[in-house]
Amino acid sequence: MSVADLDEQQHRLVLTAHPLQRVGAYALAELTGAEEPEKVTPEGFRTAVEKMTADAVRAAKVRDTKAPDGFWLKVSLSFFPNSKMNHNAQLKKSDEELDAGIREWRTPPELASWPGVRCVLCGREAVGFYGKVDVPLAESHLYRNTTPRGHAGLALCWPCVCSFHALPYGCRLTGGPSIALHSWDERFLARVVSRQVERNHQHIVLGRAADKIPAREVVALHALRHYGERLTAGVELLVFSNNNKGQTLEIHSLEQPLAEWLRKTARRPELRQGFAALLRAHAGPKSPGVVGLVRCRGPGRAVFFLRHRGDVDERERPRRDQGDGPQRGPPAEPGDLRGEAAGVPQHAEGSGPDAGMAADSGGGVDAQPAGGGRPAAAGVTRLPAAVRHRFGQPGLVPPPAAVRRRAGRAAPVGLAPGGRRRGGEGDHRGGPAAR
């Protein structure tokens, strides 16, 4: 391969199997204005890298993470600790020396210094070995015992390195652990990262701190309910920090059937009414219902609390199109804030993650299905077919006592609390929620 071909290869993005690299690659593509990473041109790649370098220099010159415009510098500590944009020794230098050091850090190594091995993520020529300073969650050479002392660790090509440099642009930033949404549904991932890059622009340019969120998991629910196309894969919520005080990683997974069903709760009128009841059931005296909902543990447990309108199996319902089909009434925008519903405290931030999840003022668990469909049995929850198929449940489970109380109903006749049938007629078990 010629030198010109190698140079072009080192300015072309590719997607790998590393979730954080994928998020960073989509963020880098958004900075260039390209629809997807593979469409980024070498010129666009260089422009985006220069922009990220300028942002790093601007943040480093603040020198104080507690300053009003020091948020981006503070964020860098959780992504690139001990780097030339935040190391204490570097911040004591003059602006010119600081600028030169950061630009050297963000410049690809010369061809003569390449190690002659392949990138561990994409298989192309690696330009060097990289570790914790450039790759979030990579092990530090100070305690890693699988490589020689002082060896950075990972052989990476320059586009993969720059994907990790672009990772903060595609994450929900908190100043501490950051939040990344990942999915193997490329359209969903592109859309989520694109929106996050737009939101982060003011935090990067102005150094302004990001708004607080009521719960980390709300980020995933907010993204699902604002997405307008059918999901083809599950969604992962990655909460991580690369800080020197301790690397952390939490992964919360939502499989495709549940993710798609939650997305539809913002699109179908009958599901919007049920979602309002779900929020009311999870509302607490000091927290909105959405926080109680997203923190409900166990696979699919939250789904068992929502009554599915109608008695028609989803597999037997005619498919209108790949989306949600024509609605029985005018569709509500998922981002609209319809006012405070009973039992669902609202936050002052109208555009925050909770905005699209304000409960509808009407409906409730007693509302009849639109279109004259046969309602489910009184006090019984009917699950979507995909969820019943995924968890192998019979489809009918009793809702929690809180929902029955709010609906003004007693427990279904013949069913004791927990879904177990009284008397000698055998056991009816309602799945994990009942057990």
Protein Blocks (a to p, Z undefined) as FASTA:
>chain_A
ZZklmmmmmmcccddfbfklmmmmmmmmmmnopabfklpcfklmmmmmmmmmmmmmmmmm
nopakbmklmmmmmmmmmmgoiaklpfklmmpcfklmmmmmmmmmpccdfklpgoiacfk
lopacfbdcdfklmghiacfklpckbcehiaoiacdfklmmmmmmmmmmpccehiacddd
ddfblklmmmmmmmmmmmmmmmmmnopacdddfbfklmmmmmmmmpcbdcfbdcdddddd
fbfkbpcdddddddfklmmmmmmmmmbmklmmmmmmmmmmmpcfkbcfklmmmmpgcehk
lmmmpccedjbdfklpccfblbnopafbdcddfkbcebjaehiacdfblmbmklmmcccf
egcjkbccehhiacddehiacddfklmmmnopahiacddfklmmmnopacdehiaehhia
ehjebpadebjklZZ
